[in-house]
Amino acid sequence: MQNVIELQIRPSDVILDRVLNPARSETLDNVPPAHMLEACGIIPDFFAAALIGHDARTLDAIAEAMDKEYSFGGFSYAWQGTVEPDGTYTSPDDDPLPPLCRFGFEGRFFCYVYQYGITALVDTETGEQKIGRFD
């Protein structure tokens, strides 16, 4: 008889830093961590694949690689708006939207995931931002 322990670890779990509710939004205070991660879906995996599978090192290259992984648009249909320093997505037509989670790589590149599959990339060195949707 063999004892087998099966671990389900995704590359994004290993190479990315993860912060749940980085804006410390009260609207997310009662959401269990597992639910926030579930709501992020496989978007963190697209981000990880862009970084390690495509060796992307600029925001444009990461966005393009994530679009290739996703195959249905994403950042190629850019959204207007801004990502505030705490990660909150703001747009002139909508209420501010706090991020569910922030995924980071090497302290430079951050991927924020919001409700509705809205996703933002931020390069902390250049200040560049890209916002799209991965639904």
N, CA and C atoms as an extended XYZ file, in Angstrom:
405
Properties=species:S:1:pos:R:3:atomname:S:1:resname:S:1:resid:I:1 pbc="F F F"
N         0.831       -1.170        0.000 N   MET     1
C         0.000        0.000        0.000 CA  MET     1
C         0.880        1.238        0.000 C   MET     1
N         0.506        2.211       -0.877 N   GLN     2
C         1.262        3.453       -0.964 CA  GLN     2
C         0.436        4.603       -0.415 C   GLN     2
N         1.095        5.436        0.299 N   ASN     3
C         0.468        6.684        0.715 CA  ASN     3
C         0.882        7.761       -0.267 C   ASN     3
N        -0.081        8.397       -0.864 N   VAL     4
C         0.202        9.423       -1.852 CA  VAL     4
C        -0.446       10.726       -1.406 C   VAL     4
N         0.354       11.741       -1.382 N   ILE     5
C        -0.146       13.073       -1.091 CA  ILE     5
C        -0.034       13.876       -2.371 C   ILE     5
N        -1.148       14.366       -2.823 N   GLU     6
C        -1.154       15.130       -4.066 CA  GLU     6
C        -1.256       16.613       -3.747 C   GLU     6
N        -0.273       17.366       -4.213 N   LEU     7
C        -0.281       18.814       -4.047 CA  LEU     7
C        -0.628       19.453       -5.377 C   LEU     7
N        -1.502       20.420       -5.340 N   GLN     8
C        -1.845       21.137       -6.563 CA  GLN     8
C        -1.227       22.527       -6.470 C   GLN     8
N        -0.059       22.669       -7.062 N   ILE     9
C         0.663       23.931       -7.028 CA  ILE     9
C         0.808       24.427       -8.459 C   ILE     9
N         0.411       25.655       -8.655 N   ARG    10
C         0.526       26.275       -9.967 CA  ARG    10
C         1.804       27.111      -10.005 C   ARG    10
N         2.392       27.295      -11.181 N   PRO    11
C         3.607       28.131      -11.256 CA  PRO    11
C         3.407       29.519      -10.634 C   PRO    11
N         2.213       30.078      -10.808 N   SER    12
C         1.958       31.404      -10.237 CA  SER    12
C         2.025       31.385       -8.711 C   SER    12
N         1.730       30.247       -8.090 N   ASP    13
C         1.820       30.123       -6.631 CA  ASP    13
C         3.272       30.186       -6.158 C   ASP    13
N         4.188       29.832       -7.036 N   VAL    14
C         5.591       29.730       -6.660 CA  VAL    14
C         6.378       30.996       -6.992 C   VAL    14
N         6.169       31.552       -8.195 N   ILE    15
C         7.037       32.661       -8.622 CA  ILE    15
C         6.495       34.049       -8.320 C   ILE    15
N         5.222       34.157       -7.976 N   LEU    16
C         4.631       35.472       -7.746 CA  LEU    16
C         4.394       35.734       -6.267 C   LEU    16
N         4.622       36.979       -5.872 N   ASP    17
C         4.196       37.419       -4.548 CA  ASP    17
C         2.700       37.676       -4.645 C   ASP    17
N         1.987       37.460       -3.557 N   ARG    18
C         0.531       37.619       -3.591 CA  ARG    18
C         0.076       38.371       -2.348 C   ARG    18
N        -0.733       39.408       -2.578 N   VAL    19
C        -1.326       40.166       -1.483 CA  VAL    19
C        -2.820       40.254       -1.750 C   VAL    19
N        -3.617       39.710       -0.838 N   LEU    20
C        -5.067       39.784       -0.953 CA  LEU    20
C        -5.552       41.134       -0.433 C   LEU    20
N        -6.538       41.709       -1.102 N   ASN    21
C        -7.137       42.985       -0.721 CA  ASN    21
C        -6.058       44.028       -0.404 C   ASN    21
N        -5.180       44.313       -1.378 N   PRO    22
C        -4.065       45.228       -1.102 CA  PRO    22
C        -4.503       46.654       -0.770 C   PRO    22
N        -5.684       47.068       -1.210 N   ALA    23
C        -6.165       48.415       -0.902 CA  ALA    23
C        -6.874       48.464        0.447 C   ALA    23
N        -6.965       47.304        1.110 N   ARG    24
C        -7.629       47.183        2.409 CA  ARG    24
C        -9.055       47.736        2.382 C   ARG    24
N        -9.765       47.361        1.336 N   SER    25
C       -11.138       47.806        1.149 CA  SER    25
C       -12.075       47.128        2.139 C   SER    25
N       -12.911       47.922        2.772 N   GLU    26
C       -13.880       47.365        3.717 CA  GLU    26
C       -14.903       46.480        3.016 C   GLU    26
N       -15.148       46.740        1.742 N   THR    27
C       -16.115       45.912        1.004 CA  THR    27
C       -15.623       44.480        0.830 C   THR    27
N       -14.326       44.268        0.970 N   LEU    28
C       -13.763       42.919        0.810 CA  LEU    28
C       -13.393       42.277        2.148 C   LEU    28
N       -13.611       42.984        3.251 N   ASP    29
C       -13.219       42.475        4.569 CA  ASP    29
C       -13.810       41.112        4.903 C   ASP    29
N       -15.043       40.868        4.503 N   ASN    30
C       -15.712       39.616        4.870 CA  ASN    30
C       -15.643       38.552        3.782 C   ASN    30
N       -14.866       38.806        2.735 N   VAL    31
C       -14.717       37.819        1.671 CA  VAL    31
C       -13.582       36.873        2.056 C   VAL    31
N       -13.874       35.574        2.122 N   PRO    32
C       -12.811       34.624        2.477 CA  PRO    32
C       -11.669       34.642        1.447 C   PRO    32
N       -10.432       34.495        1.898 N   PRO    33
C        -9.299       34.492        0.970 CA  PRO    33
C        -9.464       33.518       -0.201 C   PRO    33
N        -9.983       32.330        0.087 N   ALA    34
C       -10.155       31.346       -0.991 CA  ALA    34
C       -11.110       31.858       -2.063 C   ALA    34
N       -12.103       32.636       -1.676 N   HIS    35
C       -13.049       33.182       -2.649 CA  HIS    35
C       -12.388       34.262       -3.506 C   HIS    35
N       -11.535       35.084       -2.882 N   MET    36
C       -10.825       36.109       -3.661 CA  MET    36
C        -9.901       35.458       -4.683 C   MET    36
N        -9.181       34.425       -4.254 N   LEU    37
C        -8.288       33.734       -5.177 CA  LEU    37
C        -9.065       33.040       -6.293 C   LEU    37
N       -10.195       32.442       -5.944 N   GLU    38
C       -11.041       31.789       -6.951 CA  GLU    38
C       -11.539       32.803       -7.972 C   GLU    38
N       -11.887       33.992       -7.513 N   ALA    39
C       -12.372       35.041       -8.414 CA  ALA    39
C       -11.279       35.507       -9.380 C   ALA    39
N       -10.016       35.340       -9.002 N   CYS    40
C        -8.911       35.712       -9.895 CA  CYS    40
C        -8.742       34.711      -11.027 C   CYS    40
N        -9.295       33.513      -10.854 N   GLY    41
C        -9.232       32.501      -11.910 CA  GLY    41
C        -7.808       32.171      -12.301 C   GLY    41
N        -7.588       32.084      -13.615 N   ILE    42
C        -6.256       31.733      -14.108 CA  ILE    42
C        -5.475       32.957      -14.597 C   ILE    42
N        -5.981       34.141      -14.287 N   ILE    43
C        -5.260       35.363      -14.667 CA  ILE    43
C        -3.839       35.372      -14.095 C   ILE    43
N        -3.625       34.997      -12.825 N   PRO    44
C        -2.237       34.952      -12.327 CA  PRO    44
C        -1.357       33.985      -13.126 C   PRO    44
N        -1.957       32.922      -13.645 N   ASP    45
C        -1.180       31.975      -14.448 CA  ASP    45
C        -0.773       32.584      -15.788 C   ASP    45
N        -1.639       33.418      -16.363 N   PHE    46
C        -1.262       34.135      -17.592 CA  PHE    46
C        -0.086       35.069      -17.313 C   PHE    46
N        -0.141       35.739      -16.178 N   PHE    47
C         0.936       36.652      -15.780 CA  PHE    47
C         2.243       35.883      -15.584 C   PHE    47
N         2.178       34.774      -14.854 N   ALA    48
C         3.378       33.955      -14.622 CA  ALA    48
C         3.926       33.404      -15.931 C   ALA    48
N         3.054       32.922      -16.801 N   ALA    49
C         3.499       32.378      -18.089 CA  ALA    49
C         4.158       33.444      -18.949 C   ALA    49
N         3.643       34.668      -18.882 N   ALA    50
C         4.251       35.767      -19.639 CA  ALA    50
C         5.672       36.036      -19.152 C   ALA    50
N         5.865       35.935      -17.857 N   LEU    51
C         7.163       36.238      -17.274 CA  LEU    51
C         8.183       35.120      -17.480 C   LEU    51
N         7.756       33.869      -17.330 N   ILE    52
C         8.726       32.776      -17.435 CA  ILE    52
C         8.689       32.078      -18.784 C   ILE    52
N         7.526       31.965      -19.374 N   GLY    53
C         7.412       31.258      -20.656 CA  GLY    53
C         7.807       32.101      -21.847 C   GLY    53
N         7.606       33.401      -21.728 N   HIS    54
C         7.920       34.318      -22.828 CA  HIS    54
C         9.109       35.207      -22.492 C   HIS    54
N         9.588       35.119      -21.258 N   ASP    55
C        10.716       35.911      -20.782 CA  ASP    55
C        10.485       37.402      -21.028 C   ASP    55
N         9.265       37.865      -20.804 N   ALA    56
C         8.916       39.265      -21.007 CA  ALA    56
C         9.484       40.120      -19.881 C   ALA    56
N        10.096       41.240      -20.236 N   ARG    57
C        10.705       42.103      -19.231 CA  ARG    57
C        10.319       43.577      -19.391 C   ARG    57
N         9.348       43.877      -20.240 N   THR    58
C         8.779       45.213      -20.325 CA  THR    58
C         7.271       45.069      -20.177 C   THR    58
N         6.602       46.147      -19.799 N   LEU    59
C         5.158       46.068      -19.604 CA  LEU    59
C         4.444       45.698      -20.902 C   LEU    59
N         4.881       46.287      -22.012 N   ASP    60
C         4.272       45.950      -23.309 CA  ASP    60
C         4.462       44.472      -23.639 C   ASP    60
N         5.659       43.950      -23.389 N   ALA    61
C         5.941       42.542      -23.687 CA  ALA    61
C         5.125       41.615      -22.786 C   ALA    61
N         4.966       41.990      -21.517 N   ILE    62
C         4.167       41.170      -20.600 CA  ILE    62
C         2.709       41.166      -21.055 C   ILE    62
N         2.187       42.347      -21.386 N   ALA    63
C         0.794       42.440      -21.837 CA  ALA    63
C         0.580       41.623      -23.112 C   ALA    63
N         1.500       41.714      -24.042 N   GLU    64
C         1.391       40.952      -25.297 CA  GLU    64
C         1.446       39.445      -25.033 C   GLU    64
N         2.348       39.033      -24.159 N   ALA    65
C         2.463       37.609      -23.831 CA  ALA    65
C         1.216       37.103      -23.100 C   ALA    65
N         0.652       37.925      -22.209 N   MET    66
C        -0.576       37.521      -21.532 CA  MET    66
C        -1.718       37.383      -22.543 C   MET    66
N        -1.784       38.296      -23.502 N   ASP    67
C        -2.803       38.208      -24.552 CA  ASP    67
C        -2.645       36.928      -25.366 C   ASP    67
N        -1.403       36.539      -25.652 N   LYS    68
C        -1.160       35.289      -26.392 CA  LYS    68
C        -1.610       34.083      -25.584 C   LYS    68
N        -1.324       34.098      -24.282 N   GLU    69
C        -1.741       32.991      -23.424 CA  GLU    69
C        -3.261       32.895      -23.359 C   GLU    69
N        -3.915       34.040      -23.284 N   TYR    70
C        -5.371       34.105      -23.143 CA  TYR    70
C        -6.084       33.821      -24.466 C   TYR    70
N        -5.575       34.356      -25.555 N   SER    71
C        -6.094       34.150      -26.919 CA  SER    71
C        -7.416       34.852      -27.214 C   SER    71
N        -7.899       35.702      -26.326 N   PHE    72
C        -9.190       36.350      -26.573 CA  PHE    72
C        -9.162       37.852      -26.302 C   PHE    72
N        -8.038       38.479      -26.447 N   GLY    73
C        -8.013       39.934      -26.267 CA  GLY    73
C        -7.220       40.362      -25.064 C   GLY    73
N        -7.908       40.586      -23.969 N   GLY    74
C        -7.221       41.047      -22.764 CA  GLY    74
C        -6.784       42.490      -22.882 C   GLY    74
N        -5.486       42.720      -22.965 N   PHE    75
C        -4.965       44.072      -23.040 CA  PHE    75
C        -5.019       44.655      -24.444 C   PHE    75
N        -5.277       43.837      -25.450 N   SER    76
C        -5.363       44.374      -26.808 CA  SER    76
C        -6.604       45.254      -26.978 C   SER    76
N        -7.551       45.132      -26.055 N   TYR    77
C        -8.707       46.031      -25.999 CA  TYR    77
C        -8.557       46.885      -24.746 C   TYR    77
N        -7.704       47.886      -24.833 N   ALA    78
C        -7.328       48.686      -23.667 CA  ALA    78
C        -8.515       49.420      -23.062 C   ALA    78
N        -8.509       49.473      -21.756 N   TRP    79
C        -9.517       50.219      -20.996 CA  TRP    79
C        -8.907       51.537      -20.543 C   TRP    79
N        -9.757       52.530      -20.416 N   GLN    80
C        -9.339       53.826      -19.879 CA  GLN    80
C        -9.366       53.740      -18.360 C   GLN    80
N        -8.637       54.591      -17.737 N   GLY    81
C        -8.629       54.625      -16.285 CA  GLY    81
C        -7.217       54.655      -15.744 C   GLY    81
N        -7.138       54.602      -14.430 N   THR    82
C        -5.859       54.699      -13.738 CA  THR    82
C        -5.844       53.736      -12.564 C   THR    82
N        -4.674       53.210      -12.295 N   VAL    83
C        -4.462       52.401      -11.101 CA  VAL    83
C        -3.785       53.297      -10.070 C   VAL    83
N        -4.471       53.492       -8.954 N   GLU    84
C        -3.941       54.333       -7.882 CA  GLU    84
C        -2.806       53.585       -7.162 C   GLU    84
N        -1.996       54.294       -6.365 N   PRO    85
C        -0.885       53.640       -5.664 CA  PRO    85
C        -1.297       52.433       -4.818 C   PRO    85
N        -2.516       52.427       -4.270 N   ASP    86
C        -2.950       51.276       -3.469 CA  ASP    86
C        -3.557       50.164       -4.325 C   ASP    86
N        -3.602       50.388       -5.641 N   GLY    87
C        -4.128       49.381       -6.557 CA  GLY    87
C        -5.559       49.613       -6.986 C   GLY    87
N        -6.243       50.580       -6.412 N   THR    88
C        -7.627       50.849       -6.770 CA  THR    88
C        -7.710       51.337       -8.214 C   THR    88
N        -8.643       50.757       -8.965 N   TYR    89
C        -8.867       51.148      -10.355 CA  TYR    89
C        -9.899       52.266      -10.378 C   TYR    89
N        -9.542       53.376      -11.001 N   THR    90
C       -10.477       54.486      -11.125 CA  THR    90
C       -10.676       54.814      -12.594 C   THR    90
N       -11.901       55.201      -12.886 N   SER    91
C       -12.286       55.557      -14.244 CA  SER    91
C       -13.334       56.657      -14.136 C   SER    91
N       -13.354       57.603      -15.070 N   PRO    92
C       -14.315       58.701      -14.962 CA  PRO    92
C       -15.777       58.246      -14.954 C   PRO    92
N       -16.080       57.121      -15.557 N   ASP    93
C       -17.460       56.667      -15.697 CA  ASP    93
C       -17.922       55.689      -14.624 C   ASP    93
N       -17.014       55.253      -13.753 N   ASP    94
C       -17.361       54.202      -12.795 CA  ASP    94
C       -16.910       54.560      -11.383 C   ASP    94
N       -17.492       53.866      -10.419 N   ASP    95
C       -17.041       53.997       -9.040 CA  ASP    95
C       -15.657       53.351       -8.906 C   ASP    95
N       -14.840       53.815       -7.960 N   PRO    96
C       -13.537       53.171       -7.734 CA  PRO    96
C       -13.721       51.681       -7.433 C   PRO    96
N       -12.817       50.880       -7.963 N   LEU    97
C       -12.907       49.430       -7.802 CA  LEU    97
C       -11.643       48.923       -7.108 C   LEU    97
N       -11.777       48.387       -5.886 N   PRO    98
C       -10.593       47.885       -5.180 CA  PRO    98
C       -10.153       46.542       -5.777 C   PRO    98
N        -8.855       46.286       -5.790 N   PRO    99
C        -8.376       45.004       -6.309 CA  PRO    99
C        -8.667       43.864       -5.343 C   PRO    99
N        -8.982       42.714       -5.905 N   LEU   100
C        -9.119       41.500       -5.099 CA  LEU   100
C        -7.743       41.042       -4.626 C   LEU   100
N        -6.782       41.153       -5.540 N   CYS   101
C        -5.453       40.634       -5.254 CA  CYS   101
C        -4.410       41.357       -6.090 C   CYS   101
N        -3.212       41.442       -5.546 N   ARG   102
C        -2.067       41.970       -6.285 CA  ARG   102
C        -1.033       40.859       -6.375 C   ARG   102
N        -0.608       40.575       -7.584 N   PHE   103
C         0.444       39.589       -7.821 CA  PHE   103
C         1.679       40.354       -8.275 C   PHE   103
N         2.810       40.089       -7.629 N   GLY   104
C         4.020       40.831       -7.946 CA  GLY   104
C         5.146       39.943       -8.414 C   GLY   104
N         6.039       40.542       -9.192 N   PHE   105
C         7.215       39.827       -9.663 CA  PHE   105
C         8.423       40.735       -9.504 C   PHE   105
N         9.365       40.302       -8.702 N   GLU   106
C        10.644       40.978       -8.473 CA  GLU   106
C        10.463       42.413       -7.998 C   GLU   106
N         9.336       42.740       -7.389 N   GLY   107
C         9.106       44.071       -6.861 CA  GLY   107
C         8.932       45.154       -7.904 C   GLY   107
N         8.953       44.788       -9.171 N   ARG   108
C         8.836       45.786      -10.237 CA  ARG   108
C         7.491       45.719      -10.947 C   ARG   108
N         7.096       44.516      -11.340 N   PHE   109
C         5.858       44.348      -12.108 CA  PHE   109
C         4.749       43.837      -11.198 C   PHE   109
N         3.596       44.476      -11.293 N   PHE   110
C         2.437       44.056      -10.519 CA  PHE   110
C         1.260       43.822      -11.439 C   PHE   110
N         0.508       42.787      -11.124 N   CYS   111
C        -0.732       42.467      -11.828 CA  CYS   111
C        -1.849       42.533      -10.792 C   CYS   111
N        -2.763       43.464      -10.998 N   TYR   112
C        -3.915       43.611      -10.111 CA  TYR   112
C        -5.114       42.946      -10.775 C   TYR   112
N        -5.860       42.179       -9.997 N   VAL   113
C        -7.064       41.526      -10.510 CA  VAL   113
C        -8.249       42.058       -9.713 C   VAL   113
N        -9.276       42.460      -10.460 N   TYR   114
C       -10.480       43.055       -9.888 CA  TYR   114
C       -11.684       42.176      -10.210 C   TYR   114
N       -12.813       42.519       -9.643 N   GLN   115
C       -14.057       41.846      -10.003 CA  GLN   115
C       -14.283       42.015      -11.511 C   GLN   115
N       -15.073       41.112      -12.059 N   TYR   116
C       -15.475       41.161      -13.471 CA  TYR   116
C       -14.332       40.850      -14.441 C   TYR   116
N       -13.225       40.306      -13.948 N   GLY   117
C       -12.103       39.963      -14.823 CA  GLY   117
C       -11.275       41.155      -15.261 C   GLY   117
N       -11.532       42.310      -14.678 N   ILE   118
C       -10.717       43.485      -15.004 CA  ILE   118
C        -9.328       43.251      -14.432 C   ILE   118
N        -8.326       43.562      -15.232 N   THR   119
C        -6.942       43.269      -14.873 CA  THR   119
C        -6.066       44.465      -15.226 C   THR   119
N        -5.127       44.781      -14.370 N   ALA   120
C        -4.206       45.888      -14.628 CA  ALA   120
C        -2.777       45.422      -14.410 C   ALA   120
N        -1.897       45.934      -15.247 N   LEU   121
C        -0.459       45.725      -15.089 CA  LEU   121
C         0.177       47.066      -14.745 C   LEU   121
N         1.125       47.041      -13.837 N   VAL   122
C         1.831       48.254      -13.445 CA  VAL   122
C         3.324       47.952      -13.401 C   VAL   122
N         4.115       48.838      -14.012 N   ASP   123
C         5.570       48.772      -13.933 CA  ASP   123
C         5.990       49.874      -12.968 C   ASP   123
N         6.502       49.509      -11.811 N   THR   124
C         6.830       50.502      -10.793 CA  THR   124
C         8.060       51.334      -11.153 C   THR   124
N         8.902       50.843      -12.064 N   GLU   125
C        10.088       51.620      -12.463 CA  GLU   125
C         9.734       52.723      -13.442 C   GLU   125
N         8.859       52.432      -14.396 N   THR   126
C         8.528       53.410      -15.440 CA  THR   126
C         7.219       54.144      -15.159 C   THR   126
N         6.384       53.582      -14.275 N   GLY   127
C         5.080       54.176      -14.013 CA  GLY   127
C         4.019       53.803      -15.042 C   GLY   127
N         4.402       52.996      -16.033 N   GLU   128
C         3.446       52.591      -17.063 CA  GLU   128
C         2.354       51.712      -16.465 C   GLU   128
N         1.170       51.815      -17.077 N   GLN   129
C         0.028       50.988      -16.660 CA  GLN   129
C        -0.724       50.513      -17.899 C   GLN   129
N        -1.299       49.337      -17.792 N   LYS   130
C        -2.179       48.799      -18.832 CA  LYS   130
C        -3.366       48.183      -18.122 C   LYS   130
N        -4.556       48.429      -18.667 N   ILE   131
C        -5.772       47.899      -18.084 CA  ILE   131
C        -6.577       47.209      -19.172 C   ILE   131
N        -7.087       46.027      -18.867 N   GLY   132
C        -7.889       45.271      -19.829 CA  GLY   132
C        -8.834       44.354      -19.090 C   GLY   132
N        -9.386       43.418      -19.834 N   ARG   133
C       -10.335       42.479      -19.216 CA  ARG   133
C       -10.067       41.073      -19.716 C   ARG   133
N       -10.018       40.139      -18.775 N   PHE   134
C        -9.817       38.727      -19.072 CA  PHE   134
C       -11.028       37.974      -18.552 C   PHE   134
N       -12.041       37.823      -19.390 N   ASP   135
C       -13.236       37.153      -18.930 CA  ASP   135
C       -13.384       35.870      -19.671 C   ASP   135
